Amino acid sequence: MRNAITWVDETDITDRLIGQGEVTSVMVQRMGAYLKRKRGERAMPSRADIDPTQIREFLPYVVLVDIERDPLRVYYRLVGTRIAEFYGEFTGTWMHDRPISDKYRQIAENIYRTLIETKAPVYGVTEMRTRSDAMVSYEWGYFPLSSDGINVTGGLEIESPERRVIGVAPDLADTFARRG
């Protein structure tokens, strides 16, 4: 992962799917509403429907992918700057070529398969350990894109910028408690 400011421990990660009504992130909710408007009466919007000038404030938190169904292959066409700061830059790479943990790859593959099968947005909460040994939590949304109006051929992910610290390593907990 090149140029990461904050790296994550991809072996200590969990994702939990949530319903659209459970999403509390305003940014994730607004992206969902934007893409719903863009798709109109179609099942899914296309990448061509997305106007970057209309979502400028979201772009640092967006990942745009191409998806091949069988076998599952995901190409990271665009990775927002804030995402790249957290995970490292991976624009222009294939998911299967990235040096990520098996656990992280399995989570990502499950999300993309759900996107393909349901042709509907997938929402969730990620909890992961950072390299500074803090546990962080954030919401996200994955939205299907289709070049033919029938099949999922791409996706847009947005991660909420509101990353909450939900825990620290036991050896750091005493430090925080003493400062309290």
C-alpha positions as MATLAB code, in Angstrom:
seq = 'MRNAITWVDETDITDRLIGQGEVTSVMVQRMGAYLKRKRGERAMPSRADIDPTQIREFLPYVVLVDIERDPLRVYYRLVGTRIAEFYGEFTGTWMHDRPISDKYRQIAENIYRTLIETKAPVYGVTEMRTRSDAMVSYEWGYFPLSSDGINVTGGLEIESPERRVIGVAPDLADTFARRG';
ca = [
       0.000    0.000    0.000;
       1.803    3.033   -1.268;
       1.810    6.401    0.508;
      -0.521    5.465    3.356;
      -0.732    7.994    6.163;
      -2.742    5.660    8.390;
      -2.415    1.974    7.612;
      -4.845   -0.556    8.889;
      -4.366   -4.049   10.242;
      -6.468   -5.893    7.677;
      -6.356   -9.065    9.744;
      -8.300   -7.335   12.543;
     -11.395   -6.201   10.669;
     -15.107   -6.931   10.761;
     -17.953   -5.745    8.578;
     -21.603   -5.832    9.527;
     -24.338   -5.233    6.972;
     -27.046   -2.771    7.966;
     -30.292   -1.697    6.367;
     -30.666    1.610    4.574;
     -32.826    2.890    7.442;
     -29.994    2.226    9.903;
     -27.490    4.458    8.086;
     -26.664    7.499   10.230;
     -23.966    9.031    8.012;
     -25.395   12.029    6.194;
     -22.794   11.654    3.446;
     -23.736    8.018    2.754;
     -27.446    8.925    2.794;
     -26.890   11.845    0.397;
     -24.894    9.707   -2.039;
     -27.703    7.134   -2.032;
     -30.259    9.841   -2.787;
     -28.069   11.303   -5.558;
     -27.674    7.941   -7.303;
     -31.384    7.182   -6.923;
     -32.181   10.453   -8.727;
     -29.621    9.655  -11.422;
     -31.042    6.186  -12.154;
     -34.567    7.483  -12.633;
     -36.861    4.577  -13.555;
     -33.962    2.223  -14.335;
     -32.827   -0.481  -11.928;
     -29.336    1.047  -11.619;
     -27.521    4.177  -12.727;
     -24.578    3.984  -15.108;
     -21.127    5.425  -14.543;
     -21.936    7.948  -17.285;
     -24.785    9.291  -15.110;
     -22.338   10.459  -12.450;
     -21.286   14.087  -12.772;
     -18.208   14.714  -10.605;
     -19.032   18.421  -10.409;
     -22.298   17.532   -8.637;
     -20.599   15.376   -6.009;
     -17.353   17.305   -5.552;
     -17.531   17.181   -1.728;
     -17.913   13.379   -1.816;
     -14.999   12.599   -4.145;
     -12.282   12.232   -1.474;
     -14.387    9.458    0.124;
     -15.381    7.592   -3.068;
     -14.071    4.427   -4.709;
     -15.216    3.739   -8.274;
     -14.805    0.166   -9.549;
     -15.361   -1.985  -12.608;
     -16.770   -5.420  -11.766;
     -16.451   -8.630  -13.757;
     -18.873  -11.286  -12.593;
     -17.490  -14.748  -13.393;
     -14.902  -15.105  -12.131;
     -15.312  -12.191   -9.757;
     -12.736   -9.515  -10.572;
     -12.758   -5.938   -9.321;
     -10.725   -3.129  -10.903;
     -10.227    0.024   -8.835;
     -10.720    2.771  -11.401;
     -10.655    5.688   -8.952;
      -9.772    5.905   -5.255;
     -10.570    9.146   -3.423;
      -7.749   10.967   -1.678;
      -9.063   10.420    1.858;
      -9.537    6.702    1.182;
      -5.977    6.507   -0.190;
      -4.664    8.267    2.922;
      -6.267    5.623    5.115;
      -5.563    2.453    3.076;
      -2.795    3.510    0.693;
      -3.174    4.366   -2.994;
      -4.649    1.573   -5.107;
      -6.151    3.379   -8.104;
      -5.522    1.357  -11.268;
      -5.156   -2.031   -9.563;
      -7.120   -5.267   -9.524;
      -8.381   -6.429   -6.140;
      -6.846   -9.893   -6.611;
      -3.408   -8.286   -7.200;
      -3.491   -6.114   -4.071;
      -1.449   -7.167   -1.051;
      -4.415   -7.487    1.294;
      -5.178  -10.078    3.941;
      -7.324  -13.094    3.101;
      -9.871  -11.911    5.678;
     -10.162   -8.456    4.079;
     -10.368   -9.982    0.575;
     -13.163  -12.334    1.687;
     -15.144   -9.437    3.186;
     -14.741   -7.364   -0.001;
     -15.670  -10.292   -2.253;
     -18.825  -10.952   -0.212;
     -19.888   -7.316   -0.546;
     -19.301   -7.300   -4.320;
     -21.155  -10.617   -4.745;
     -24.103   -9.209   -2.770;
     -24.059   -6.114   -5.003;
     -24.092   -8.309   -8.125;
     -26.836  -10.626   -6.872;
     -29.202   -8.017   -5.450;
     -28.496   -5.186   -7.936;
     -29.232   -2.918   -4.975;
     -27.175   -0.778   -2.590;
     -25.351   -2.543    0.222;
     -24.770   -0.674    3.493;
     -22.594   -1.567    6.414;
     -20.341   -0.692    9.309;
     -16.640   -1.554    9.391;
     -14.620   -1.912   12.554;
     -10.856   -2.243   12.145;
      -7.580   -1.754   13.954;
      -5.261    1.016   12.766;
      -1.494    0.718   12.825;
      -1.549    2.947   15.927;
      -3.557    0.135   17.549;
      -6.832    2.052   17.846;
     -10.103    0.433   16.801;
     -12.125    2.639   14.466;
     -15.657    2.316   13.155;
     -17.303    3.891   10.123;
     -20.326    3.442    7.881;
     -20.241    2.865    4.154;
     -22.453    2.308    1.160;
     -21.777    0.338   -2.021;
     -23.974    1.239   -4.974;
     -24.351   -0.829   -8.172;
     -23.642    0.697  -11.570;
     -24.671   -0.815  -14.890;
     -23.522   -0.074  -18.421;
     -26.370   -2.119  -19.945;
     -29.189   -1.463  -17.449;
     -29.411   -5.155  -16.570;
     -26.123   -6.400  -15.108;
     -23.897   -4.899  -12.441;
     -20.753   -3.846  -14.301;
     -19.377   -1.414  -11.763;
     -19.862    0.110   -8.399;
     -19.437    3.243   -6.373;
     -18.447    2.997   -2.739;
     -18.527    5.853   -0.290;
     -17.037    5.682    3.177;
     -18.266    8.043    5.835;
     -15.616   10.544    6.907;
     -16.910   10.229   10.476;
     -14.495    7.602   11.793;
     -15.173    6.931   15.447;
     -12.517    5.537   17.751;
     -14.222    2.676   19.571;
     -11.298    1.160   21.430;
      -7.566    1.097   21.960;
      -5.069   -1.667   22.631;
      -4.883   -2.778   26.265;
      -1.368   -1.352   26.686;
      -2.627    2.051   25.494;
      -5.815    1.963   27.588;
      -3.893    2.797   30.774;
      -2.383    5.838   29.058;
      -5.829    7.141   28.098;
      -7.256    6.395   31.544;
      -4.458    8.331   33.286;
      -5.055   11.375   31.081;
      -8.790   11.262   31.802;
];
